[in-house]
Amino acid sequence: MTLPILYSFRRCPYAMRARMGLLVSETLCEIREVALRAKPDDLIAVSPKATVPVLVLSDGRVIDQSLDILRWALARHDPEDWLAGDDTALIAGNDGTFKHHLDRYKYPDRHGSDPLDHRVAAVAWLMTLEHRLANRANVCGERRQLADIAIFPFVRQFAAVEPDWFAAQQLPGVRAWLDRHLSAPLFARAMTKLAPWRAGMYVILGDNTSS
């Protein structure tokens, strides 16, 4: 049986959410860890933009957007009913407004930006999550669903820029929500460390063994 192939990068938040969707949907696939400074020709051949994640299906079709990978996997098998929490507007705010400010806060030299201005703007967007989490465990209800998985890897990245500062912010709901997702076994499986892929390597997503 030919399995789908996922090109991924462990620390990329887009790739994180794709891996978690594939894992929770119990989709068997080969994973190829990409070294961003030396992207394999195989990746460029199937997706010239060569940004991760990229999923190559068994029939040769290519899905090269993380949310599309998530939704494709869950459409096949959704044991936790994640699709019921596919809040497209909230996810768009994360991928648009929040990601814009996150990048300019984390990489001010790259963007020629004032990181403090963008930190303030990012926190203002996080208050959207804080209000939602005031009386419930997750952003769409008590159970984790698609919106949580789509968003929390980016909040993780934001929190890691200045951890002590983030811990002191008036975001108790966001911090508790983030901590729960970071400590979940699903996230641990998705974050398994892999060597950069090279021809001849074969690793199954979620499996610690390779050949």
N, C-alpha and C positions, 0 to 999 in steps of 0.2 A: 504493500500500500504506500502510495506517495503522499506524504504529509504536506500541509501548508508550511511555508517557510516565513518566519518572522525575522526581519532585520531590526535590531534594537540597539539601544545604548542605555546602560543601567541607570545613569543619573538623569536622563532626560525625562521630565514630567509627562510629556506626551507619550513616550514609550512606556512609562510606568502604568498609565491607565489602560493602555492597550494590553499589556501583559496581564494585568489583573482581570480584565474582561475575558481574555482567553482562558485564564486559569479557572475562574468561577464558572464559566460555561462548559468546562471540561473538554475544551477543544485541544486535541493533540496536535502539536505542531513542532517543527524543528525551529530552534532559535539560533540566530547568528549574531553574536555581539560585534558591534561595529566600532573600530577605532576611528574616531572622527578625523584624525589627522592623516589617516591612510585608508580611505573608504575603499572597500573591495570593488573590483570591476563588475562582479556579479550584481551588486546593488545598483550601480550606475546604469547597468544594462536594462534592468527592469523598471527603474524609476530615475530618470535623468536628474531630477532635482536632488536626489541622494540625501534626503533628510529622513530621519527615523521618526516613527516606526513605518515600516513597509511590510505588508503581508502579501505574499505570493501564494495564491490558492492552488490547489492540486490541478485545476483545469487551466492554469496559466494566467487567470485574471489577477490584477494587481489592485490592492487597496492601500493607498498611501496617505490616508488621513486617520489620526488616532480615534476620533469619534466614530468614523465609519467602521473601523475595525471593531470597536466596542459593540456597536449596534449590529454588525453582521454576526458576531459571535453570539450575542444574546438572542438574536432572532432564531438561531439554531437551537439554543438550549439556555433557558433562563431560570435556573432552579431557585434563585432568591427573589425573583420578580423585580429585577433592577429596572427594567424598562418602564415600570409604573412610576419611577422617579426620574424620568428623562426630562428635566426642567430645562428646555432649550434656551429660554431667556436668561436664566441664571448662569448657565454654562457659557453662553455668549458673552455675558458680562465678565466672567472670569477670563475667557480667552481673549477678550478685547481690552476693556478698561483696566482690569487688574494686571494682566500680563504686560500691558504697555508700561504701567508704573513700576511693576516689579523689575523689568529689564533695566529701566533707567535709574532705579535705586541700587540694584546689584552691580551694574556695569556702567557707572557714570562716565568713565573715561571713554568707553566705546561709543557712548551716545552724546557726549558733550552736555551732560545734564547736571542739574543740582539734585543730588540724591535725597536731601532732606525734603525738598518739595514733593518729590515722587513718593517718598515714604509716607508723608501725610496723606497724599491722595490715595495711596493703596490702603491705608488704614480706614479711610472714609468708605471705601468699597467693602472692606471686611466687616464693617458695621452692618451691612446687609445680611451677612451670615450670622453675626452676633444676635440680631433681632430674631432671626429664624430659630436659632438654637437656644433661645431663652427658656422655652418650655418643651423642648423635644431633643432627642439624642442626635438626630441627623437632619440635614437641611430640608428633606421632603417628608419627614415623619420619624417614627421611632427606629425603623430598620434602615440599614445602609442600602443605598440604591445608586443608580447610575450617576446622578448629579454629585453625590459625595465622592465617588471614585474619580470622576472627571476633574474635580476641583482640588481635592486635598493635596495632591502632589505639588501644586503650585504654591499653596499656602505653606507647605513644608519648606519649599525653597525660600520663600520670603522670611519665614521664621529663622532660618539658618544663617541669614546675613549678619544679624546682631542678636544672638539668642538671649542675652541678658536683658537687652532693651525690650525685645518682644515679650518676654516673660513678665515684664512690669506693666504692660499695656492693659487697659480696661477691656479685655476681650476674653473673659473667663470661659464663655461658651465655646468660642472658637478654639481656645487652647485645649479644652477637655476633649472636644470633637477630634481635633488633630491628633492628640495623644492616643485616643482609642484606635484610630485608623493606623497610626504608625506601629502600634503594638499588636495589631491583628496578625494571625498566622498567614493570612492571604498576602499581606504586604511583605512579610518575611520571605515567602516563596517567590514572590515577584522580584525581589531584590537579591536573589542568589548571584554571587559573583562568578563571572565567566571570563575566560581568556578571550582576547579578540579572535574572531573566527578566521580560519584559513582553510584552504582547500583540503578536504579529507577529514575535517572535524565534523562530528555529528552529535548534537545535544538536543534533547527533548525539553521543551519548556516545563519547568517545575521539577526536573530530574537533576540531581547533583552529579550524575555520572556522565561521562562523555567518551567518545572514541575518535 
